Amino acid sequence: MADTKTTISEIQLFIEDLKKDMPEIFSQRQNQPALPFVKKLLFRGELYDISPADAKDSLSGVILENGQARITCDFAKVHPKNALETWLKAQAEAIIAERAAFWGGQMSLSFSRVCVKDQKTLWGSCSGRGNLNFSWRLIKAPPAVLDYLIIHELAHLVHMNHGDEYWNYVAQWHPDHKACRRWLNDHKNELMSDIEVDKIDSPQQAAPQPPAGGGPSAESA
């Protein structure tokens, strides 16, 4: 049975897509540009409204509370977009490392190290030396989907291919792996999209950057 969080996130993303495709049935606020979400953060499969706060001479930070992603930073030194992306990458490194250690223990598998990168062609990979690599953007996916990717790469320590034995082994540890693969394929654009600079209110507006193109290959998912 699909994870409840995964189901909720799919509904949220579906509604956001409807708002873009059929703005006439939603409020007039939807006339704003939306690529992919207006002032929203996708984190762990849930959407948060982005709310930046200028705090002079303070350390940058992000607090998720009551559906809000409150970004605190000194606007004179750092743009909220950059503060948010730095926070997301730090969260990805910590959570992915923790989940890899957890599943490595559950599966009685040892790996060399975990690297979190800005990969744009693969969600994850496993080297012949036992190094696990993941895209930091996976931190936007629901927990069940992230766990699937970690199990997927750990399983390559046993089977360095995508044959039947490999998938049977993955299914032992994540019976809903097919649903997670579909979720990744359906939502790769949302995961790969950057927070657009001009979608965050701030006294200092930098020039908009083009959205990231394409998406990771399904080969490793």
N, C-alpha and C positions, 0 to 999 in steps of 0.2 A: 504494500500500500504506500502511496506517495507520502512524503513527509508533509505535515500540515503547513509548515513555514513555506515549503516550496509551492504548495497550492495557493496560499495567500499571495505570495509574490507574483505568481502568474496572473492572478486576478488583477492585482495592482497595475502590472505592466500592460495588461490587455485594456484596462480602462484608460490608461494614459495614451495608448495607441489610438483608441476610439476618439479621444479628445482632439488628436491631431488630424485624424481622417474625416471626422464629422463634427466640426466645431459648432455647427448650427444647432446641435441638440444639447450643447453645454453652455455655460455662461459666456458672456462677452469677453471675459478675461482671456479666453483662449485665442483671441485674435493676436496675442503676442507671438513673436517667433518662438518656436519650440524645437530645439535640436540638441538632444532628444527630449529633455524635460526643461521647463522653465524654472530656474532656481530650485532644483531638486537634486538630492543626493541619493544614489542607489548604493546601499550598504547592507551586506549579508541578506540580500533578497528583499529588503524593505526600502520604501521611499521616504525621504525626509525633506521637509522644506528647509532651504538654506537661509540662515539668518546671521549675517556678519555683524560684529560689534567692534568698533574702533577703541582700542585700549592702549594709550600711550605708554611706551617703555615697558610693555608686558611681553611675556613669552607667548608664542602662538599656541592655541589649543582648540580642540573641538569637543563639544559635549552633545550627546544625543539624548534628547529628553522630550517626551510628549509629542512625538512626530516632528520635532525640530532638530536641525543640525546647527548648533550655535557656534560660529567660528569667532574666536577672539584673537586679535592680533593688532599690531601697530601698523596702521595703513601707510604710514610714512616710510616704513622699512620693508614691508612685505604685502603683496596683494592677497586677499582672502583665498583666491583660487590656488595660489601656490601653497598657502598654509594648509588648505584642505588636502591637496594632493600629497604633501609631505606626511600629513597625518594618516592618510589612507595607506601609503606605502609602509609606514611604520606598523600599522595594524596588520597589514598583510604579512609582513615578516614575522611578527610575533605569533599570530594565529596559525599561519601555515606551518611554522616550525613546531608549534605545540601539537597540532593535529597529526603531523608526520610522525612525531615521537609516539603519540598515542597509538596510531594504527600500526606503526612498526612493531610496537610491543604486542598488540593484539594478534598480529600475523606472524610473530616470532621472526621478523626480518630485520637485518641490520643494513643501514645505508651509510655512506661516507659523510655527506653533508647535504644541506638544503640551501638552494640559492633562489632568491626571489628577484626576478628581473622584469623589465618592461618588454616582454616577448610579444610579438605581434603576428607570429606565424603559427605558433603552437601554444596551447594552454599549458602544457607541461611536457617534460621529457625525463628520461632516465638514461644515464650514460653507462658504458661498460664498466666504469670504475665505481659505480654505485652512487653517483651524484644525482640528486633529484632537483630539477629546475621547474619553477612555476612562474606564471605571469602574475604580477601583483594585482592585476585587475580582477582576478578571481575572488578577491575579497568582497566584490559587489554581489556575488552569487549567493544563493541560499546556503546555509550550512551543509545540507545534505548533498548539494552539488559539489561543493568544495571537498567534502569528504570523499566523494566518488573519484574526483581527479587525483587525490592523494593515494587512494587505494589503487587506482589505475596505474600510476607510476610505480608504486611499490610492487605491484604484481609483475612488473617487468624484471624484477630481481630474480624471479622464478622462471618466467617465460619471456624471453626477449623477442616476442613476435605478437601478432594479433590473431593467432590460430584459435581453434575451438577449445583446446586445453586452457589457453590463456583466459578466454571469456568465461569459461566454466569456473575458473579459479576466482575471477573478479566477482562473479555472481555469489560465490560462497560468502563473501564479505559485504557485498552491497547488492542485494536482490533487485533493487530498483534502479540499477545502473542504466538500463535502457531509457527510462524516463528522464534521468539526469542528462544523458547524452542529447536527448531531444530538447531539453531546456536550454542547454548550451548552444545548440544550433539555432534555436528560435530566438535567442536573446543575445547573440554575440555582438550585435551592433550596440546594444545598450551597455554591455560590459566594456567594449572597446572605446566608446565615445568619451572624450575628455569633457571636464567641466568647462563650458565656454566662458571666457573672460567677461564678455559683455552680458552674461546672464546673471552676474552677481553684482548687487548694488555696492558701490564703494566710492568714496570721494575721488579716487584715482582710477581712471579707466584706461587700461592698456588696449592696444589694438587687438581686435578679435583674431583668433588663430583658427585655421581650417580644421574641421573635424577629422579624426583619424580615419583613414580609408581601410576598406577590407575587413578581415577578421581572421582569427586563428584557424588553422587547418583542423578539420575534424579527425585527422589521422590519429592524433594522440588523445582523443576524447571519445 
